[in-house]
Structures are given as structure tokens and as C-alpha cells.
Amino acid sequence: MSARLWAVTGSLMSLGISTVRAEPVSAADRTVVVYLKAGTATKPGTVSYMQRELAALMQTAGYKVEWKAPGASSDTESAIAVVELRGLCHAPAANVSIKPVEKGASLASTAVDGEQVLPFSWINCETLTEMLAPALANVEPGRKDFLYGRAMGRLLAHELYHMLVNKRGHASSGVGKASFSADDVLGERFNFEHTALAEFREAAAAGYVDAAGLEEEDAGR
């Protein structure tokens, strides 16, 4: 499964996104350990903004996020995710020419094995950059890095939804929906809707996801 591009715009569009962050479904007393594989071209500041946004979104689902380098040990009681940042994961400079993004292109993906969602995800930064470039063209550099990193955090939260709920399908709205617009990932608020939060709670009660095998599914349903 993957988060996909819904629409490309040069300015932000209004899609009726909630203006308040959802309340946690429970105390954030569960932990998901994220092993992050980032390329050397990725800006540390951008990653920090991604981590901050992911922490806020996952807190609403009852999870704390713990970051580790590949190969580090972790608590076996925690859910685990391995995330790769592919491409140049930072906002483009104003004088850099970016090709137009193709509608329906994959922004992020997670591996599956049959009906089992596996804890291996990646963010396609080239596609994200192509989608965001028009909207970020006239934004000051420091603000660009913040918006780009926050967008990455929202994509990663979408993929963790698939993993932790063990669901190949999507929510009808919010961070768990199938397709994202530039407005979704750049807007002031973009949250999990209440049905998705209930799914997090039910999945947590049933136990964590185990990894077994690896098969990529690149659908955008």
C-alpha cells in the first residue's frame, strides 16, 4: 500500500481539513521503535521536523515514537518499523528546476506479504519534492525546511497506520486516507480521523505486528 498524490497545485487548496488536532484515544503508553535509514543528502533539520510531526500524530493514536539507528537493539515488547528515506529529502532551492509530478505517483510505500503488512516503509522524496515545489517556490528557506519535514512526518504516519493496524486498505479521510494533495501535507492541520484512531486502539489490544517475508505492493487504493 502507499500514500499517493491526489492533486498538484501551485497554491494551497481548501479540503475542509480539521482545524484542531484530535485528542489521543488513550495515553501514549505504547512505543513504536523506528529504525531510520537516511541518505547523506538529507538535512538534519528537515528530519527533526519530520520526527516532531510524527511524534504529535502518533501520540493521538496512543503511541510514543522512539528513533534508532539501523542495527541498534530495541525492547522486544515494542512495535518496530524500518523506514528508508529515498532520494534527496529536503526542500528544493528557488533556482532549481523541478519536473512536474505525475498524478497518481507514489509518495510513500510499505511492504506486504499476502494480507500481512510488514514493518518496512520508504518515503519517495523525489515525488514529494515534485509535488511541493510549486507551493514552496516563494517560501523563505527556513520555512521551506519546516514544511517539507512536516510533510514527511505526515507521510510516515500514514505508513505506520498501515503497519500498526495491519491494514492494506485506507481510512475515508485524514492521514489514513489513500491519496494526499499538496494542501494535505502543507496545511496547518492534518490528523487521523476518529475511525482510524479506533482502529489503532483495537489493533493495540490484539498485539503487535510481526515481520515475515517481504513483498512490495505499490497500489494506491
Sequence and secondary structure as in RCSB ss.txt:
>XXXX:A:sequence
MSARLWAVTGSLMSLGISTVRAEPVSAADRTVVVYLKAGTATKPGTVSYMQRELAALMQTAGYKVEWKAPGASSD
TESAIAVVELRGLCHAPAANVSIKPVEKGASLASTAVDGEQVLPFSWINCETLTEMLAPALANVEPGRKDFLYGR
AMGRLLAHELYHMLVNKRGHASSGVGKASFSADDVLGERFNFEHTALAEFREAAAAGYVDAAGLEEEDAGR
>XXXX:A:secstr
 EEEEEE  SS       SS    SS S EEEEEEEEE TTS HHHHHHHHHHHHHHHHHTTEEEEEE TT    
TTSEEEEEEEES  S   TT       TT EEEEEEEETTEEEEEEEEEHHHHHHHHHHHHTTS HHHHHHHHHH
HHHHHHHHHHHHHHHT SS  SSBTTSSEEEHHHHHSS   B HHHHHHHHHHHHH        EE     
